Amino acid sequence: MSQILNFRQVLKVISRISFILTVALLFSAGIAFVFSENARPFLYTSLITVLIGSVLYFLFKEQSIDDSIHRKDAFFSVTLAWFYISLAGSLPYIISGDIPLFVDAFFESVSGFTTTGSSILIDIESLPKSILFWRSLTHWIGGIGIIVLFIVVMPSLHEGGYQLFTLESSFQDKIQPRIKSVGQRLLFIYVFLTATETILLLAGGMNLFESVCHAFGTIATGGFSPKNTSIGGYSPFIQYVVMFFMLLSGMNFIIHYYLLKREFKKAKENEELKFYLLITLFIGVVITVVLYTKSGTSLEKSFRDSFFQVISIVTCTGYATADYLQWPVFGWLIIFFAMFLGGSTGSTAGGIKMARHLLFLKNLGRFFKESFHQRAVLSIKLNGNKLSETTNKTILTYFSTYLVVFMAGTIILGLTGLDGKTAASSAATAMAGIGPGIGTVGPASNFEHLSDLAKITMSMLMILGRLEIYTVLILFTRNFWRE
């Protein structure tokens, strides 16, 4: 078994994550002290995580002959890590008694760390501020975790599918010997965007606590809000600020990296970025027209409500300023299909991702061209890089895999008693990490009324979707466990 997986490396990863969780929990305990609230849930949980981290650290601190992390180790570590942090993250909810049932607490924790934003809470504002802060902080931790995973870790494992449509080849050449420095730059960008949004929200009249929580949820494209009405109760200025930073967070963080390095030409030439902005603009304009002509609202409010909801859904953030289920049917139908889009690769957004949709359209275009010119040999390129047929087929296969998992999730949720519309949108929103859905789980509702089986199913779909399906499913293949 030791030849199949390097458990020393796997458990060292869990050890480091335990220490990160401990720091986050102690920070939340500090928030509890500031607001004169009960800090014991965070202190007790931090004792558990620091104990686990310390035991694993001292057991495996000695260097082994093979101290490198390989593909199998990485896939197993990543999946185990997300389950581990979700279990640990549920403890403050349970110990405090604010979410006493394990299934509910685990659902809320998974939703936080996977930056989904779906919630079982009915009255959010009745919870202690320290619990609300922890809830939002899980978003922020999960967001930076996914950035590091798909921009730094996966490409270093030479996984073709991740390399070719997450990074440009020129960036891949630089990232190998400088993983630590690149990770630090990405963390700086992440913190900088969070701090900038917080300052702008403060300038708009939002208090410091709510500004930080909403910035955490925006930059991580998570969607947890300390308010029952999400962003809907705030001024248009604040809504535009959140809208703008959701759009930025849905971009590939490599674009932000290039902008930081003043390599504007590379950012300008990125095809996925253009496609992402174009699709968002197109859907936003269409729904603006629908709202303006059908609902009788002003042009500015139609524009603001339309683009806020569209950007929130496309980037899989989940914040809301309007109940789109009250829109004309055509409007919320577009919102439902937008749940399958997703933001850019290498962003905190979930979903199928814009690069895959772009490549699908390029393959469709090639199919028609080859139908008229049967002797033509056409290649598929992304950002000027030619994709091998193997990589191209792998990316296209992801669509069918995503659809199969979505259908299976919908069927299971349907068997729990949910109507078809609610079951389908629940599966879609969980896999894409969006938050609200359609039917009885719309933006004005929550997921509290779902059965335990439905909540567990959605929790699994959240993790599957957050880790891009293959990272988890590969663990259940026979080849993975062969030496």
C-alpha positions as CSV (number, residue, x, y, z in Angstrom):
1,M,0.0,0.0,0.0
2,S,2.9,2.3,0.7
3,Q,3.9,2.1,-2.9
4,I,0.4,3.2,-4.0
5,L,0.3,6.3,-1.9
6,N,2.9,8.3,0.0
7,F,0.9,8.6,3.3
8,R,3.7,10.5,4.9
9,Q,3.1,13.3,2.4
10,V,-0.7,13.0,2.6
11,L,-0.7,13.4,6.4
12,K,1.9,16.2,6.3
13,V,-0.6,18.1,4.1
14,I,-3.4,17.5,6.7
15,S,-1.0,18.6,9.4
16,R,-0.3,22.0,7.7
17,I,-4.0,22.5,7.0
18,S,-4.7,21.8,10.7
19,F,-2.4,24.6,11.7
20,I,-4.1,27.0,9.2
21,L,-7.5,26.1,10.6
22,T,-6.2,26.6,14.1
23,V,-5.1,30.2,13.3
24,A,-8.5,30.9,11.6
25,L,-10.3,29.5,14.6
26,L,-8.3,31.6,17.1
27,F,-9.0,34.7,15.0
28,S,-12.7,33.9,15.2
29,A,-12.3,33.5,19.0
30,G,-10.8,37.0,19.1
31,I,-13.9,38.3,17.3
32,A,-16.0,36.6,20.0
33,F,-14.0,38.4,22.7
34,V,-14.5,41.7,20.9
35,F,-18.2,41.3,20.8
36,S,-18.4,39.8,24.3
37,E,-19.6,36.5,22.9
38,N,-18.9,32.9,23.8
39,A,-15.4,32.0,22.4
40,R,-15.4,28.4,23.7
41,P,-16.7,26.8,20.4
42,F,-13.6,28.2,18.6
43,L,-11.2,27.5,21.4
44,Y,-12.3,23.9,21.8
45,T,-12.2,23.3,18.1
46,S,-8.8,24.9,17.8
47,L,-7.5,22.6,20.5
48,I,-8.6,19.6,18.4
49,T,-7.1,20.9,15.2
50,V,-3.8,21.9,16.8
51,L,-3.6,18.5,18.5
52,I,-4.2,16.7,15.2
53,G,-1.7,19.0,13.4
54,S,1.0,18.6,16.1
55,V,0.7,14.8,16.3
56,L,0.9,14.4,12.5
57,Y,3.8,17.0,12.3
58,F,6.0,15.2,14.9
59,L,5.2,11.8,13.5
60,F,6.2,12.7,9.9
61,K,8.7,15.6,10.3
62,E,11.6,13.4,9.4
63,Q,12.6,13.4,5.7
64,S,11.9,10.2,3.9
65,I,13.8,8.8,0.9
66,D,10.9,9.8,-1.4
67,D,9.7,13.2,0.0
68,S,8.1,14.4,-3.2
69,I,4.4,14.6,-3.8
70,H,3.1,12.7,-6.8
71,R,-0.2,12.7,-8.7
72,K,-1.9,10.1,-6.7
73,D,-0.8,11.7,-3.4
74,A,-2.1,15.1,-4.6
75,F,-5.5,13.8,-5.7
76,F,-6.0,11.9,-2.4
77,S,-4.6,14.7,-0.3
78,V,-6.9,17.3,-1.9
79,T,-10.0,15.3,-1.5
80,L,-9.2,14.2,2.0
81,A,-8.3,17.8,2.9
82,W,-11.7,19.2,1.8
83,F,-13.6,16.6,3.8
84,Y,-11.3,17.2,6.8
85,I,-11.8,21.0,6.8
86,S,-15.5,20.6,6.3
87,L,-15.8,18.3,9.3
88,A,-13.6,20.5,11.5
89,G,-15.4,23.6,10.3
90,S,-18.7,22.2,11.4
91,L,-17.6,21.9,15.1
92,P,-18.0,25.6,16.1
93,Y,-21.6,25.4,14.8
94,I,-22.4,22.2,16.8
95,I,-20.5,23.2,20.0
96,S,-22.1,26.6,20.1
97,G,-25.6,25.1,19.6
98,D,-26.4,27.5,16.8
99,I,-26.6,24.6,14.4
100,P,-26.9,21.6,16.7
101,L,-27.6,18.9,14.2
102,F,-24.5,17.4,12.5
103,V,-26.0,17.1,9.0
104,D,-27.0,20.8,9.0
105,A,-23.7,21.9,10.5
106,F,-21.7,19.8,8.0
107,F,-23.8,21.2,5.1
108,E,-23.2,24.8,6.2
109,S,-19.4,24.1,6.6
110,V,-19.1,22.4,3.2
111,S,-21.1,25.2,1.6
112,G,-18.6,27.7,3.2
113,F,-15.3,26.0,2.3
114,T,-16.4,25.1,-1.2
115,T,-17.6,28.8,-1.6
116,T,-21.1,27.6,-2.5
117,G,-23.1,29.8,-0.3
118,S,-26.2,27.6,0.1
119,S,-27.5,27.8,3.7
120,I,-29.9,26.0,6.0
121,L,-30.2,29.1,8.3
122,I,-33.6,30.7,8.5
123,D,-32.7,33.8,10.6
124,I,-29.1,34.6,9.9
125,E,-29.1,37.8,11.9
126,S,-30.0,36.0,15.1
127,L,-26.7,34.2,15.2
128,P,-23.7,35.6,17.2
129,K,-21.4,37.8,15.2
130,S,-18.4,35.5,15.8
131,I,-20.3,32.5,14.2
132,L,-21.2,34.7,11.3
133,F,-17.6,35.8,11.0
134,W,-16.4,32.2,11.0
135,R,-19.1,31.3,8.4
136,S,-17.7,34.0,6.1
137,L,-14.1,33.2,6.9
138,T,-14.6,29.6,5.6
139,H,-15.4,31.2,2.3
140,W,-12.2,33.2,2.3
141,I,-10.1,30.2,3.2
142,G,-11.7,28.0,0.6
143,G,-11.3,30.6,-2.1
144,I,-7.5,31.0,-1.7
145,G,-7.3,27.2,-1.3
146,I,-8.8,26.6,-4.7
147,I,-6.6,29.3,-6.3
148,V,-3.4,27.7,-5.0
149,L,-4.7,24.2,-6.0
150,F,-5.5,24.9,-9.6
151,I,-2.8,27.5,-10.4
152,V,0.1,26.2,-8.4
153,V,-0.4,22.6,-7.4
154,M,-2.1,20.9,-10.3
155,P,0.2,22.4,-13.1
156,S,3.3,21.3,-11.1
157,L,2.0,17.7,-11.4
158,H,2.1,17.9,-15.2
159,E,-1.6,17.2,-15.6
160,G,-2.2,18.2,-19.2
161,G,-5.8,19.2,-18.9
162,Y,-5.1,21.5,-16.0
163,Q,-1.9,22.9,-17.5
164,L,-3.3,23.8,-21.0
165,F,-6.5,25.5,-20.0
166,T,-5.5,26.9,-16.6
167,L,-2.3,28.5,-17.6
168,E,-0.5,29.9,-20.6
169,S,2.6,28.0,-21.6
170,S,4.8,31.0,-20.9
171,F,3.6,31.1,-17.3
172,Q,4.0,27.3,-16.9
173,D,7.7,27.7,-17.7
174,K,8.1,30.2,-14.9
175,I,6.0,28.6,-12.3
176,Q,7.9,25.4,-11.8
177,P,11.0,26.7,-10.0
178,R,9.2,29.6,-8.3
179,I,6.0,28.0,-6.9
180,K,6.5,29.6,-3.5
181,S,7.0,33.1,-4.8
182,V,4.1,32.8,-7.2
183,G,1.9,31.5,-4.4
184,Q,2.9,34.6,-2.3
185,R,2.0,36.9,-5.2
186,L,-1.4,35.3,-5.6
187,L,-2.0,35.6,-1.8
188,F,-1.0,39.3,-2.0
189,I,-3.5,39.8,-4.9
190,Y,-6.2,38.0,-2.9
191,V,-5.6,40.0,0.2
192,F,-5.4,43.3,-1.8
193,L,-8.7,42.7,-3.5
194,T,-10.3,41.8,-0.2
195,A,-8.9,44.9,1.5
196,T,-9.8,47.2,-1.3
197,E,-13.4,46.0,-1.4
198,T,-13.7,46.4,2.4
199,I,-12.6,50.0,2.2
200,L,-15.0,50.8,-0.6
201,L,-17.9,49.2,1.3
202,L,-17.0,51.2,4.3
203,A,-17.0,54.3,2.1
204,G,-20.6,53.3,1.1
205,G,-21.8,53.4,4.7
206,M,-21.5,49.7,5.6
207,N,-20.1,49.0,9.0
208,L,-16.7,47.3,9.4
209,F,-17.9,43.9,10.4
210,E,-20.4,43.6,7.5
211,S,-17.8,45.0,5.1
212,V,-15.2,42.4,6.0
213,C,-17.8,39.5,5.9
214,H,-19.1,40.7,2.5
215,A,-15.6,41.2,1.1
216,F,-14.8,37.6,2.2
217,G,-17.8,36.3,0.4
218,T,-17.3,38.4,-2.7
219,I,-13.6,37.7,-3.4
220,A,-14.1,34.0,-2.7
221,T,-17.3,34.1,-4.8
222,G,-19.0,32.5,-1.9
223,G,-22.1,34.4,-1.1
224,F,-22.6,34.1,2.6
225,S,-24.0,37.3,4.1
226,P,-24.5,38.3,7.7
227,K,-27.8,39.8,6.6
228,N,-31.1,38.0,5.9
229,T,-31.6,40.2,2.8
230,S,-28.1,39.5,1.5
231,I,-27.0,42.6,-0.5
232,G,-30.6,43.7,-1.2
233,G,-31.0,46.0,1.7
234,Y,-28.0,48.2,0.9
235,S,-27.5,51.2,-1.3
236,P,-27.0,51.1,-5.1
237,F,-23.4,52.2,-4.6
238,I,-22.7,49.2,-2.4
239,Q,-24.4,46.9,-4.9
240,Y,-22.3,48.3,-7.7
241,V,-19.1,47.8,-5.6
242,V,-20.0,44.2,-4.9
243,M,-21.0,43.7,-8.5
244,F,-17.6,45.0,-9.7
245,F,-15.6,42.8,-7.3
246,M,-17.6,39.7,-8.2
247,L,-16.7,40.3,-11.8
248,L,-13.0,40.6,-10.9
249,S,-13.1,37.5,-8.7
250,G,-14.6,35.5,-11.6
251,M,-11.5,36.3,-13.7
252,N,-8.5,34.0,-13.9
253,F,-6.1,35.1,-11.2
254,I,-3.3,34.8,-13.7
255,I,-4.8,37.9,-15.3
256,H,-4.5,39.7,-12.0
257,Y,-0.9,38.4,-11.8
258,Y,-0.1,39.8,-15.3
259,L,-1.7,43.1,-14.4
260,L,0.4,43.2,-11.2
261,K,3.5,42.6,-13.4
262,R,2.3,45.2,-15.9
263,E,2.2,42.6,-18.7
264,F,-1.0,44.2,-20.0
265,K,-0.7,42.7,-23.5
266,K,-1.0,39.1,-22.1
267,A,-4.1,40.0,-20.2
268,K,-5.6,41.7,-23.3
269,E,-4.9,38.7,-25.5
270,N,-6.5,36.2,-23.2
271,E,-9.4,34.6,-25.1
272,E,-11.2,33.3,-22.0
273,L,-11.3,36.7,-20.5
274,K,-12.8,38.2,-23.6
275,F,-15.3,35.3,-23.8
276,Y,-16.2,35.7,-20.1
277,L,-16.9,39.4,-20.3
278,L,-18.8,39.1,-23.6
279,I,-21.1,36.3,-22.3
280,T,-21.8,38.3,-19.1
281,L,-22.5,41.4,-21.0
282,F,-24.8,39.7,-23.5
283,I,-26.9,37.9,-20.8
284,G,-27.0,41.1,-18.7
285,V,-28.3,43.2,-21.6
286,V,-30.9,40.6,-22.5
287,I,-32.4,40.4,-19.0
288,T,-32.1,44.2,-18.6
289,V,-34.4,44.6,-21.7
290,V,-36.8,41.9,-20.4
291,L,-37.1,43.7,-17.0
292,Y,-37.4,47.1,-18.4
293,T,-40.1,46.2,-20.9
294,K,-42.0,43.7,-18.9
295,S,-41.8,44.7,-15.2
296,G,-42.2,48.4,-15.5
297,T,-39.1,49.3,-13.4
298,S,-36.7,52.1,-14.3
299,L,-33.9,51.5,-16.7
300,E,-31.2,52.0,-14.0
301,K,-32.8,49.6,-11.6
302,S,-33.5,47.1,-14.4
303,F,-29.8,47.3,-15.4
304,R,-28.6,47.0,-11.8
305,D,-30.9,44.1,-10.8
306,S,-30.1,42.3,-14.1
307,F,-26.3,42.6,-14.0
308,F,-26.0,42.0,-10.3
309,Q,-27.9,38.7,-10.5
310,V,-26.2,37.7,-13.8
311,I,-22.7,38.4,-12.5
312,S,-23.6,36.7,-9.2
313,I,-24.8,33.5,-11.0
314,V,-22.1,33.4,-13.7
315,T,-19.3,33.8,-11.1
316,C,-21.1,31.4,-8.8
317,T,-21.1,33.9,-5.9
318,G,-24.8,33.7,-4.9
319,Y,-25.4,37.1,-3.5
320,A,-28.8,38.5,-4.4
321,T,-30.5,42.0,-4.6
322,A,-33.7,40.7,-6.2
323,D,-35.8,37.6,-6.2
324,Y,-35.3,36.5,-9.8
325,L,-38.2,34.0,-9.4
326,Q,-40.5,37.0,-9.5
327,W,-39.2,38.0,-12.9
328,P,-40.9,37.1,-16.2
329,V,-40.4,33.3,-16.9
330,F,-37.9,34.1,-19.7
331,G,-35.7,36.0,-17.3
332,W,-35.3,33.3,-14.6
333,L,-35.0,30.6,-17.3
334,I,-31.9,32.3,-18.5
335,I,-30.7,32.5,-14.9
336,F,-31.1,28.7,-14.6
337,F,-29.1,28.0,-17.8
338,A,-26.5,30.5,-16.6
339,M,-25.9,28.2,-13.6
340,F,-24.0,25.9,-16.0
341,L,-21.6,28.5,-17.2
342,G,-19.2,29.3,-14.4
343,G,-16.4,31.9,-14.2
344,S,-12.9,31.6,-15.6
345,T,-10.4,28.9,-14.9
346,G,-8.0,29.8,-12.2
347,S,-10.6,31.9,-10.4
348,T,-12.5,31.4,-7.2
349,A,-15.7,30.8,-9.3
350,G,-17.2,27.4,-9.8
351,G,-19.2,25.8,-12.6
352,I,-18.0,24.3,-15.9
353,K,-15.8,27.3,-16.6
354,M,-15.7,29.6,-19.6
355,A,-12.6,28.0,-21.1
356,R,-14.4,24.7,-21.6
357,H,-17.4,26.5,-23.2
358,L,-15.1,28.4,-25.5
359,L,-13.3,25.2,-26.5
360,F,-16.7,23.5,-27.1
361,L,-17.7,26.3,-29.5
362,K,-14.3,26.1,-31.2
363,N,-14.8,22.3,-31.7
364,L,-18.3,23.0,-33.0
365,G,-16.9,25.5,-35.5
366,R,-14.2,23.1,-36.6
367,F,-16.8,20.4,-37.1
368,F,-18.8,22.5,-39.6
369,K,-15.6,23.7,-41.4
370,E,-14.4,20.1,-41.8
371,S,-17.9,19.1,-43.0
372,F,-17.5,21.6,-46.0
373,H,-13.8,21.0,-46.4
374,Q,-13.3,17.3,-45.8
375,R,-9.6,17.3,-46.5
376,A,-8.8,20.1,-44.2
377,V,-6.9,19.4,-41.0
378,L,-7.7,22.0,-38.4
379,S,-6.3,22.4,-35.0
380,I,-7.9,23.9,-31.8
381,K,-6.0,26.7,-30.2
382,L,-6.5,28.6,-26.9
383,N,-4.6,31.8,-26.3
384,G,-2.3,30.9,-29.3
385,N,-1.5,27.5,-27.8
386,K,-2.3,24.4,-29.9
387,L,-4.2,21.8,-27.9
388,S,-3.4,18.1,-28.5
389,E,-6.3,16.0,-29.5
390,T,-6.0,14.0,-26.3
391,T,-6.3,17.1,-24.2
392,N,-9.1,18.4,-26.3
393,K,-11.1,15.2,-26.0
394,T,-10.5,15.1,-22.2
395,I,-11.9,18.6,-21.8
396,L,-14.9,17.8,-24.0
397,T,-15.5,14.6,-22.0
398,Y,-15.8,16.7,-18.9
399,F,-19.1,18.1,-20.3
400,S,-20.6,14.6,-20.5
401,T,-19.2,13.7,-17.1
402,Y,-20.6,16.9,-15.6
403,L,-24.0,16.2,-17.1
404,V,-24.0,12.5,-15.9
405,V,-23.2,13.6,-12.3
406,F,-25.8,16.4,-12.5
407,M,-28.5,14.0,-13.7
408,A,-27.6,11.5,-11.0
409,G,-27.7,14.2,-8.3
410,T,-31.1,15.4,-9.7
411,I,-32.6,11.9,-9.6
412,I,-31.4,11.3,-6.0
413,L,-32.7,14.7,-4.9
414,G,-36.0,14.0,-6.7
415,L,-36.3,10.7,-4.8
416,T,-36.1,12.6,-1.5
417,G,-39.4,14.2,-2.3
418,L,-38.3,17.4,-4.1
419,D,-40.2,18.6,-7.2
420,G,-38.3,18.4,-10.5
421,K,-37.5,22.1,-10.7
422,T,-36.2,22.3,-7.1
423,A,-34.2,19.0,-7.5
424,A,-32.6,20.0,-10.8
425,S,-31.6,23.5,-9.6
426,S,-30.4,22.2,-6.2
427,A,-28.0,19.8,-8.0
428,A,-26.9,22.5,-10.5
429,T,-26.3,25.1,-7.8
430,A,-24.4,22.6,-5.6
431,M,-22.1,21.4,-8.4
432,A,-21.4,25.0,-9.6
433,G,-21.1,26.4,-6.1
434,I,-23.7,29.1,-6.7
435,G,-25.9,29.2,-3.6
436,P,-29.6,29.9,-4.4
437,G,-31.5,27.8,-6.9
438,I,-35.0,27.7,-8.5
439,G,-38.3,26.5,-7.0
440,T,-38.4,26.2,-3.2
441,V,-34.6,26.9,-2.9
442,G,-34.7,30.3,-4.6
443,P,-32.9,33.5,-3.5
444,A,-35.8,34.3,-1.0
445,S,-35.6,30.8,0.5
446,N,-33.0,28.4,1.9
447,F,-32.2,24.7,2.2
448,E,-33.4,24.1,5.7
449,H,-36.5,22.2,4.6
450,L,-34.5,19.5,2.7
451,S,-34.2,16.0,4.2
452,D,-31.0,14.8,5.6
453,L,-30.4,12.6,2.6
454,A,-30.9,15.6,0.3
455,K,-28.4,17.7,2.4
456,I,-25.8,15.0,2.4
457,T,-26.2,14.5,-1.4
458,M,-25.8,18.3,-2.0
459,S,-22.8,18.3,0.3
460,M,-21.1,15.6,-1.8
461,L,-22.1,17.5,-5.0
462,M,-20.5,20.7,-3.6
463,I,-17.2,18.9,-3.0
464,L,-17.3,17.1,-6.3
465,G,-18.0,20.4,-8.2
466,R,-15.4,22.4,-6.2
467,L,-12.7,19.8,-7.1
468,E,-13.8,19.7,-10.7
469,I,-15.2,16.1,-10.4
470,Y,-12.2,14.2,-11.7
471,T,-10.1,14.9,-8.6
472,V,-12.6,12.9,-6.5
473,L,-13.9,10.3,-9.0
474,I,-10.4,9.2,-9.9
475,L,-10.1,7.8,-6.3
476,F,-12.8,5.3,-7.2
477,T,-11.1,3.8,-10.2
478,R,-9.2,0.5,-10.2
479,N,-6.1,2.0,-11.8
480,F,-5.7,4.5,-9.0
481,W,-5.1,1.8,-6.4
482,R,-2.8,-0.2,-8.5
483,E,1.0,0.0,-7.7
